[in-house]
Amino acid sequence: MRMNRWFSADAHYSHTNIIKFCGRPFSNVWEMNEQLIANHNACVGLNDEWYHVGDFSFRGSTGKTIEILKRLNGKKFMILGNHDKAIKDEEVLHYVEWVKDVYDLTVQDHTVRGKKQLINLYHYSGRVWNKSHWGGWQLFGHSHSGLSEPDDLLAIDVGVDATARRLSTDGILRPEDYRPLCYEEIKAIMAQKTFKPIR
């Protein structure tokens, strides 16, 4: 069975005020947590890889963070954001593959023989990153869709708020759209950009 890779950021589990700050369509934090978990598991398979690019939980206790992680499908790789105090706890490390500040992931693209795609994972958006001038991508969070995504940069916000806005065709934010994006979806978004790799 083929393994898929998924990416998201800014879940902000257990953060009551994020509902108001970002206009999330949830009545309370319990409803938000449950919907985010359901959305994740509807996408991510048990053997898939999932990369969360910062701000997994907000001042969440270690126990609550572990409880949520245990319910999420896939192998979990965590990039630290500014609210990830619990993720750094030694007890949490048993439930994830690793925790890093930044990571350069290389993906073998099976649609093009021999093609490898470098993906820079960092919570904060950059103007340049490793191999950005050679067509490397950057996936970031933190801005909750508040930053524009210029066509000349192969970078996108993979936060759940940005994804919900990206998936909305009528401006209405739907609870089921707060979900991870798969590699193929991100590849299609990058293909629409005008960036030309330097050769």
C-alpha positions in Angstrom: 0.0 0.0 0.0 1.3 3.4 -1.0 2.2 5.8 1.8 1.0 9.4 1.5 2.4 12.6 3.0 0.2 15.2 4.6 1.0 18.7 5.9 -0.8 21.2 8.2 -0.1 23.8 10.8 -1.8 26.0 13.4 -4.3 23.5 14.7 -4.2 25.4 18.1 -5.9 22.5 19.9 -7.6 23.6 23.1 -7.3 27.3 22.3 -10.7 28.8 22.9 -9.9 32.3 21.6 -8.6 31.1 18.2 -12.2 30.5 17.2 -12.9 34.2 17.6 -9.5 35.4 16.4 -9.7 33.5 13.1 -13.4 33.3 12.6 -13.5 29.5 12.8 -17.0 28.0 12.4 -17.1 26.2 15.8 -19.3 26.9 18.8 -16.7 26.0 21.4 -13.2 24.5 21.9 -14.5 20.9 22.4 -16.4 21.0 19.1 -13.3 22.4 17.4 -11.0 19.8 18.8 -13.3 17.0 17.8 -13.8 18.3 14.3 -10.1 18.8 13.7 -9.4 15.2 14.9 -12.2 13.9 12.6 -10.9 15.9 9.6 -7.4 14.7 10.2 -8.4 11.0 10.4 -10.6 11.3 7.3 -7.5 12.2 5.3 -4.4 10.7 7.0 -4.1 6.9 6.9 -2.5 4.9 9.7 0.7 4.4 7.7 0.9 7.9 6.2 3.3 10.6 7.3 2.0 13.8 8.7 4.0 16.9 9.2 2.6 19.6 11.5 4.4 22.9 10.9 3.9 24.6 14.3 1.4 25.6 16.9 -0.2 22.2 17.6 -1.8 23.2 20.9 -2.1 26.4 22.8 -1.0 26.2 26.4 -2.3 22.7 26.4 -1.3 20.4 29.2 1.1 17.6 28.4 -1.7 15.1 29.2 -4.2 16.8 26.9 -1.6 17.1 24.1 -0.8 13.3 24.4 -4.5 12.5 24.5 -5.0 14.3 21.2 -1.9 12.9 19.5 -2.9 9.3 20.4 -6.2 9.8 18.5 -4.5 11.1 15.3 -3.7 8.7 12.5 -0.2 8.5 10.9 3.4 8.9 11.8 3.7 12.4 13.4 6.5 14.8 12.6 6.4 18.1 14.5 7.9 21.5 13.7 7.9 23.8 16.6 5.8 27.0 16.6 5.7 29.8 19.2 2.9 28.1 21.2 4.3 24.6 21.3 5.5 24.4 24.9 3.8 21.0 25.6 5.2 19.4 22.4 8.7 19.9 23.8 7.9 17.9 26.9 9.8 14.6 27.1 6.6 12.6 27.7 5.2 13.8 24.4 8.3 12.6 22.4 7.1 9.0 22.8 4.0 9.8 20.6 5.8 11.5 17.7 8.7 10.6 15.3 10.6 13.8 16.1 10.3 17.4 17.0 12.5 20.0 15.2 12.7 23.8 14.7 13.1 23.5 11.0 13.4 20.6 8.6 14.3 20.1 4.9 12.3 17.1 3.7 13.2 15.5 0.4 10.3 13.7 -1.4 10.7 11.3 -4.3 8.1 12.5 -6.9 6.7 9.2 -8.3 5.1 11.0 -11.3 8.5 12.1 -12.7 11.3 9.5 -12.9 14.2 10.6 -10.8 12.7 13.8 -9.6 13.1 14.8 -6.0 11.3 17.7 -4.4 12.9 19.6 -1.5 10.4 21.0 1.0 11.5 23.4 3.7 9.3 23.1 6.8 9.4 26.1 9.1 6.7 27.7 11.2 7.5 31.2 9.9 7.3 32.4 6.3 10.6 33.3 4.6 11.6 35.1 1.4 14.4 32.6 0.8 15.2 29.1 2.1 17.5 26.2 1.2 17.3 25.6 -2.6 14.5 28.2 -3.0 16.3 29.4 -6.1 16.3 25.9 -7.5 12.6 25.2 -7.1 12.6 24.1 -3.4 9.2 24.7 -1.7 8.5 26.2 1.7 5.5 25.2 3.7 4.8 27.5 6.7 2.1 28.5 9.2 1.8 31.2 11.9 0.0 33.8 9.7 -3.4 32.0 9.7 -3.8 33.0 6.0 -2.9 36.6 6.9 0.0 36.7 4.4 -0.3 36.9 0.6 1.3 34.0 -1.3 3.2 35.7 -4.2 3.2 33.7 -7.5 7.0 34.1 -7.7 7.6 32.2 -4.5 7.1 28.5 -4.2 5.7 28.9 -0.6 2.3 28.4 0.9 0.6 28.6 4.3 -0.5 25.1 5.2 -2.2 26.1 8.4 -5.8 24.8 8.8 -7.2 28.4 8.6 -5.4 29.0 5.3 -6.6 25.6 3.9 -10.2 26.2 4.9 -10.1 29.6 3.0 -8.3 28.0 0.0 -11.0 25.3 -0.2 -13.9 27.7 0.1 -15.4 28.6 -3.3 -18.0 31.0 -1.9 -16.3 32.6 1.1 -18.1 30.4 3.6 -15.8 28.6 6.0 -16.8 25.0 6.5 -15.8 22.9 9.5 -14.8 19.9 7.3 -12.3 22.0 5.4 -10.0 22.5 8.5 -7.7 19.7 7.4 -4.3 18.7 6.2 -3.2 19.0 2.6 -1.5 16.1 0.8 1.6 16.3 -1.3 -0.3 16.0 -4.5 -2.6 18.9 -3.6 0.4 21.1 -2.7 2.1 20.1 -5.9 -1.0 21.3 -7.9 -1.0 24.6 -6.1 2.8 25.1 -6.8 2.2 24.3 -10.4 -0.1 27.3 -10.8 2.7 29.7 -9.7 4.8 31.5 -12.3 8.1 30.8 -10.6 10.8 29.3 -13.0 13.6 27.4 -11.4 17.1 28.7 -12.0 19.1 26.2 -14.2 
